[in-house]
Amino acid sequence: MARLLIHPSFDDLSPVNNGFLLLKSQLGLISRRYFVSDSTHSNYQQYQGSGQQSSNANTGDISGPFSYKFAVAYQPKDRDDKIYQKLKDSLMSATGEDNFFVTSNSVSDLWTGVADGVGGWVEHGYDSSAISRELCKAMGQLASLPSPKGGKDQSLTPKDLIGSAYRKIKDEKTVEVGGTTAIAAHFENNGTLNIANLGDSWCGVFRDHKMVFQTKFQTVGFNAPFQLAIIPEPMAKEAARTGRSYIQNTPEDADEYKFDLAKNDVVILATDGVTDNIDTGDIELFLRDNEAQVETDFQNAAKELVAKIVTISKDPKFPSVFSQELTKLTGKLYQGGKEDDITMVMVHVK
């Protein structure tokens, strides 16, 4: 589980709760791994949307206008631990502590994002899914609001959206306590992709099966991502009294990106349940081997990618990104996937 508190020292590298403290690094530094071709997993959830598809879309074509087809697939981790039994809202969350939103104002104007509630709050008796759920709900609502000048607000940026949603849930007091990462993206009708990322969720763009763009992780230490937090004042004071502090970033800390898309690009937004298990080379292989399915059955392609990641996350022998990072960090050999909530939004540029 991700850290909530900053300690004076980050020297403790021992295993914690059958998981490990992890220093995140940029994807792509790990050697390529391969999916098990015959692996299957049927326990997934899915959601999809479709825009108009251009009949003359060609790979690398940057002429407009652009339209976007999206698919969402997700799978929460198992919640058999007794610490979850008193948290009914968390148990009922279809995406676990992850959440997502998709707002399609038109086939050529798409907003989407994912958020990952910091799981460490569960150990303190709080629902870790609450803040990511409410933040995504607010982002989805705000992305669909009209501009005072009529039409949609063209001046709204993904960083603005994250900030407005965060202030909304704080002002409305819909969350008692918690912390979450957040990544939001706006797909414009001219093919411009605008992104804001705070924490260790991720976005990557793939063209001709090759990654051509990705965001960077934001962390403050081992397994401690940047996070938007809601911390009651008594808790903050108690932490300060013992020489500690909660990780509390602001929306202004989010990194911003702008990228020019081409028709036939595939864009993926994902929580770290994806990126802790597979590397970008794995995604390239999947898109190459499933090119026809991406074109003809985009939702099923997203479903199958998540299903493979779920299988890998439970494989004690798979050399996941997480285990390879931990091996580098400690000098000891670790193997196996990392069981976590897995949430992914895939967008096909048309």
NORTA-V438457 format. One record per residue. N is the residue number from 1. RES is the residue in one small letter. OMEGA is omega in whole degrees, 0 to 359 (* if undefined). NEAR is the number of other ideal C-beta (glycine too) atoms within 10 Angstrom. D_LAST is the distance of its C-alpha to the last C-alpha in Angstrom with 1 decimal. Layout:
# NORTA-V438457
{{N:RES:OMEGA:NEAR:D_LAST} {N:RES:OMEGA:NEAR:D_LAST}}
This chain:
# NORTA-V438457
{{1:m:183:16:37.9} {2:a:181:28:37.0} {3:r:176:23:39.8} {4:l:189:26:40.8} {5:l:171:12:43.6} {6:i:177:17:44.3} {7:h:178:14:47.5} {8:p:182:8:49.7} {9:s:177:7:48.9} {10:f:185:15:46.0} {11:d:184:7:48.3} {12:d:183:9:48.1} {13:l:184:16:45.9} {14:s:178:7:47.3} {15:p:180:11:45.4} {16:v:174:14:44.9} {17:n:179:11:44.5} {18:n:174:7:43.4} {19:g:184:16:40.6} {20:f:174:19:40.8} {21:l:191:19:40.5} {22:l:169:22:37.6} {23:l:181:15:36.9} {24:k:171:22:33.2} {25:s:181:16:31.9} {26:q:176:12:28.7} {27:l:177:20:26.5} {28:g:179:12:26.8} {29:l:181:11:30.6} {30:i:179:21:31.2} {31:s:185:8:31.5} {32:r:175:12:28.9} {33:r:185:17:29.4} {34:y:174:12:28.3} {35:f:171:19:27.5} {36:v:192:11:30.1} {37:s:184:7:28.5} {38:d:181:5:30.5} {39:s:178:15:30.2} {40:t:176:10:29.2} {41:h:188:17:29.3} {42:s:185:7:28.8} {43:n:181:8:29.7} {44:y:172:17:26.4} {45:q:184:14:24.7} {46:q:179:14:21.2} {47:y:184:16:19.0} {48:q:175:16:15.6} {49:g:185:18:13.4} {50:s:172:16:10.6} {51:g:177:21:8.6} {52:q:180:13:8.0} {53:q:180:13:5.8} {54:s:184:18:5.8} {55:s:181:6:8.7} {56:n:179:7:9.0} {57:a:179:17:6.0} {58:n:179:10:8.6} {59:t:178:11:9.5} {60:g:180:10:10.7} {61:d:182:16:9.4} {62:i:176:13:9.9} {63:s:183:12:10.4} {64:g:356:13:9.3} {65:p:181:13:8.9} {66:f:169:27:5.9} {67:s:190:22:5.1} {68:y:175:26:5.7} {69:k:184:20:7.3} {70:f:175:23:10.6} {71:a:179:25:13.7} {72:v:175:25:17.1} {73:a:183:25:20.0} {74:y:178:27:23.5} {75:q:177:25:27.0} {76:p:176:23:30.1} {77:k:177:19:32.9} {78:d:181:9:36.2} {79:r:180:17:38.5} {80:d:182:7:41.9} {81:d:184:12:43.6} {82:k:180:7:46.2} {83:i:179:13:45.0} {84:y:191:16:42.1} {85:q:179:11:44.4} {86:k:183:11:45.5} {87:l:187:19:41.9} {88:k:180:10:40.8} {89:d:178:10:37.7} {90:s:180:24:36.5} {91:l:182:14:37.3} {92:m:182:9:35.3} {93:s:182:22:32.2} {94:a:181:13:29.5} {95:t:182:26:27.9} {96:g:179:27:31.2} {97:e:172:32:31.5} {98:d:169:32:27.8} {99:n:180:30:25.7} {100:f:169:24:22.2} {101:f:173:24:20.6} {102:v:176:21:17.3} {103:t:180:20:17.3} {104:s:180:19:14.6} {105:n:173:16:16.1} {106:s:180:12:13.4} {107:v:182:19:9.8} {108:s:181:19:9.3} {109:d:188:20:12.2} {110:l:172:28:12.5} {111:w:176:23:15.6} {112:t:178:29:16.6} {113:g:176:30:19.3} {114:v:178:30:22.0} {115:a:184:32:25.8} {116:d:178:31:28.5} {117:g:183:33:32.0} {118:v:190:26:34.7} {119:g:183:22:36.6} {120:g:181:20:39.9} {121:w:179:26:40.7} {122:v:181:22:41.3} {123:e:178:13:44.4} {124:h:175:12:45.8} {125:g:181:10:45.2} {126:y:179:19:42.1} {127:d:183:24:38.9} {128:s:181:31:36.3} {129:s:188:30:33.4} {130:a:186:25:34.5} {131:i:178:31:33.3} {132:s:179:31:29.8} {133:r:182:27:29.5} {134:e:179:24:30.9} {135:l:180:29:28.9} {136:c:177:25:25.5} {137:k:180:16:26.8} {138:a:179:21:27.7} {139:m:179:28:24.5} {140:g:179:19:22.6} {141:q:184:14:25.1} {142:l:181:20:25.2} {143:a:182:26:21.5} {144:s:182:13:21.7} {145:l:178:13:24.9} {146:p:175:10:25.1} {147:s:175:11:26.3} {148:p:181:6:30.0} {149:k:182:8:29.0} {150:g:183:6:26.7} {151:g:179:9:23.0} {152:k:183:16:21.5} {153:d:183:16:23.2} {154:q:180:10:21.2} {155:s:181:8:23.9} {156:l:177:17:23.3} {157:t:176:17:22.3} {158:p:177:26:21.6} {159:k:175:20:25.2} {160:d:182:16:26.5} {161:l:179:27:24.9} {162:i:181:27:26.5} {163:g:180:20:29.7} {164:s:180:17:29.9} {165:a:179:27:29.2} {166:y:178:23:31.8} {167:r:180:12:34.4} {168:k:183:17:33.7} {169:i:175:21:34.5} {170:k:181:14:37.5} {171:d:182:8:38.9} {172:e:177:10:38.5} {173:k:179:8:40.0} {174:t:180:16:37.7} {175:v:180:21:38.1} {176:e:182:12:41.5} {177:v:177:19:40.7} {178:g:178:29:38.0} {179:g:182:30:35.5} {180:t:167:32:31.8} {181:t:178:29:29.1} {182:a:171:31:26.0} {183:i:181:28:22.5} {184:a:182:31:20.2} {185:a:176:24:16.8} {186:h:177:24:15.2} {187:f:184:25:11.5} {188:e:184:18:12.1} {189:n:177:16:10.6} {190:n:178:12:11.4} {191:g:178:21:9.5} {192:t:176:13:12.8} {193:l:177:24:13.4} {194:n:185:19:17.0} {195:i:166:25:19.0} {196:a:182:24:22.6} {197:n:174:27:24.3} {198:l:179:27:27.8} {199:g:187:30:29.2} {200:d:164:25:28.1} {201:s:196:28:24.8} {202:w:172:24:21.9} {203:c:177:25:18.3} {204:g:178:21:16.9} {205:v:182:22:13.8} {206:f:181:23:13.5} {207:r:185:19:12.4} {208:d:176:15:13.7} {209:h:181:17:15.5} {210:k:177:12:17.3} {211:m:181:19:17.6} {212:v:180:13:17.2} {213:f:172:17:17.9} {214:q:175:19:19.8} {215:t:179:23:22.1} {216:k:176:14:25.8} {217:f:173:20:28.1} {218:q:178:19:30.7} {219:t:176:20:34.0} {220:v:180:13:37.7} {221:g:183:15:39.2} {222:f:177:18:39.3} {223:n:183:21:36.9} {224:a:182:24:36.9} {225:p:166:24:33.5} {226:f:182:23:33.3} {227:q:170:29:33.3} {228:l:187:29:33.6} {229:a:170:21:36.8} {230:i:185:21:39.2} {231:i:176:17:42.7} {232:p:185:10:45.8} {233:e:179:7:48.4} {234:p:179:8:51.1} {235:m:179:13:48.8} {236:a:180:15:47.9} {237:k:179:10:51.6} {238:e:177:11:52.6} {239:a:180:16:50.2} {240:a:180:11:51.6} {241:r:181:8:55.1} {242:t:176:9:54.5} {243:g:180:9:52.9} {244:r:175:14:49.3} {245:s:176:15:46.3} {246:y:175:19:43.0} {247:i:181:22:39.7} {248:q:176:16:38.6} {249:n:176:19:35.8} {250:t:177:13:34.5} {251:p:179:20:31.0} {252:e:179:9:31.9} {253:d:182:14:32.1} {254:a:172:25:28.3} {255:d:178:16:26.6} {256:e:181:12:23.9} {257:y:173:17:21.0} {258:k:184:11:18.5} {259:f:178:18:15.8} {260:d:180:12:13.4} {261:l:172:22:10.0} {262:a:179:19:8.3} {263:k:183:21:5.0} {264:n:173:19:5.7} {265:d:171:24:7.9} {266:v:181:21:9.5} {267:v:181:25:11.6} {268:i:169:22:14.8} {269:l:187:27:17.4} {270:a:171:27:20.7} {271:t:186:31:24.4} {272:d:171:28:27.0} {273:g:174:29:27.6} {274:v:190:26:24.7} {275:t:174:25:25.6} {276:d:184:23:29.4} {277:n:183:28:28.9} {278:i:181:27:26.4} {279:d:182:21:25.5} {280:t:176:21:22.3} {281:g:176:17:23.5} {282:d:180:22:23.5} {283:i:177:23:19.8} {284:e:179:17:19.1} {285:l:180:17:21.3} {286:f:181:22:19.7} {287:l:177:22:16.2} {288:r:184:13:17.9} {289:d:182:12:20.1} {290:n:184:16:17.5} {291:e:182:13:14.7} {292:a:180:9:15.0} {293:q:176:16:15.2} {294:v:181:22:12.0} {295:e:189:13:10.3} {296:t:183:9:12.8} {297:d:188:14:14.2} {298:f:180:21:12.2} {299:q:181:19:15.0} {300:n:176:16:17.7} {301:a:178:23:16.3} {302:a:179:28:16.7} {303:k:183:24:20.0} {304:e:178:20:21.3} {305:l:178:26:20.5} {306:v:179:26:22.5} {307:a:178:19:25.1} {308:k:180:20:25.8} {309:i:177:30:26.2} {310:v:179:27:28.6} {311:t:179:17:30.6} {312:i:183:23:30.8} {313:s:181:25:31.8} {314:k:182:15:34.9} {315:d:183:16:35.8} {316:p:182:8:39.0} {317:k:186:8:38.6} {318:f:179:22:35.0} {319:p:183:19:34.8} {320:s:174:25:32.4} {321:v:181:25:31.4} {322:f:183:25:33.8} {323:s:179:23:36.7} {324:q:175:19:36.3} {325:e:181:20:36.3} {326:l:177:23:39.3} {327:t:178:14:41.1} {328:k:186:13:40.6} {329:l:187:16:41.8} {330:t:185:14:44.9} {331:g:178:7:45.8} {332:k:182:8:46.1} {333:l:174:9:44.0} {334:y:178:17:41.6} {335:q:173:14:39.4} {336:g:176:18:37.2} {337:g:179:24:34.0} {338:k:180:23:33.9} {339:e:183:16:33.7} {340:d:170:27:31.8} {341:d:182:26:29.4} {342:i:180:28:25.9} {343:t:185:31:22.9} {344:m:171:24:19.3} {345:v:176:26:16.0} {346:m:179:26:12.9} {347:v:178:28:9.4} {348:h:182:23:6.3} {349:v:184:25:3.8} {350:k:*:21:0.0}}
